[in-house]
């Protein structure tokens, strides 16, 4: 699957989910895509389609979410 297909399937499924389960469902969806062999690079290309999907991808790939401490070199000076 390519990034557009992954985002389209998620958008279709998301409409039928209870709002309180969307975040958990997005995480499970990304786990399923990874289990089926979707590459990390393809998952990164999915950014920008849906906030919930973006968060699930960041969680799966262990990407920092912008807490302000990414550039630790500034503190070493």
Residue pairs with C-beta under 8 A, 6 or more apart in sequence:
1 9
1 33
1 36
1 38
1 42
2 42
2 45
3 42
3 43
3 45
3 46
3 49
6 33
6 38
6 42
6 43
6 46
7 46
7 49
7 50
7 53
10 26
10 29
10 49
10 50
10 53
11 49
11 50
13 25
13 29
14 22
14 25
14 26
14 50
14 52
17 25
22 52
23 52
23 55
23 56
26 50
26 52
26 53
26 55
26 56
27 56
27 59
27 60
29 53
29 56
30 43
30 53
30 56
30 57
30 59
30 60
31 60
33 43
34 43
34 60
40 61
43 57
43 60
43 61
44 57
44 61
46 53
46 54
46 57
47 54
47 57
48 54
55 65
57 63
58 64
58 65
64 70
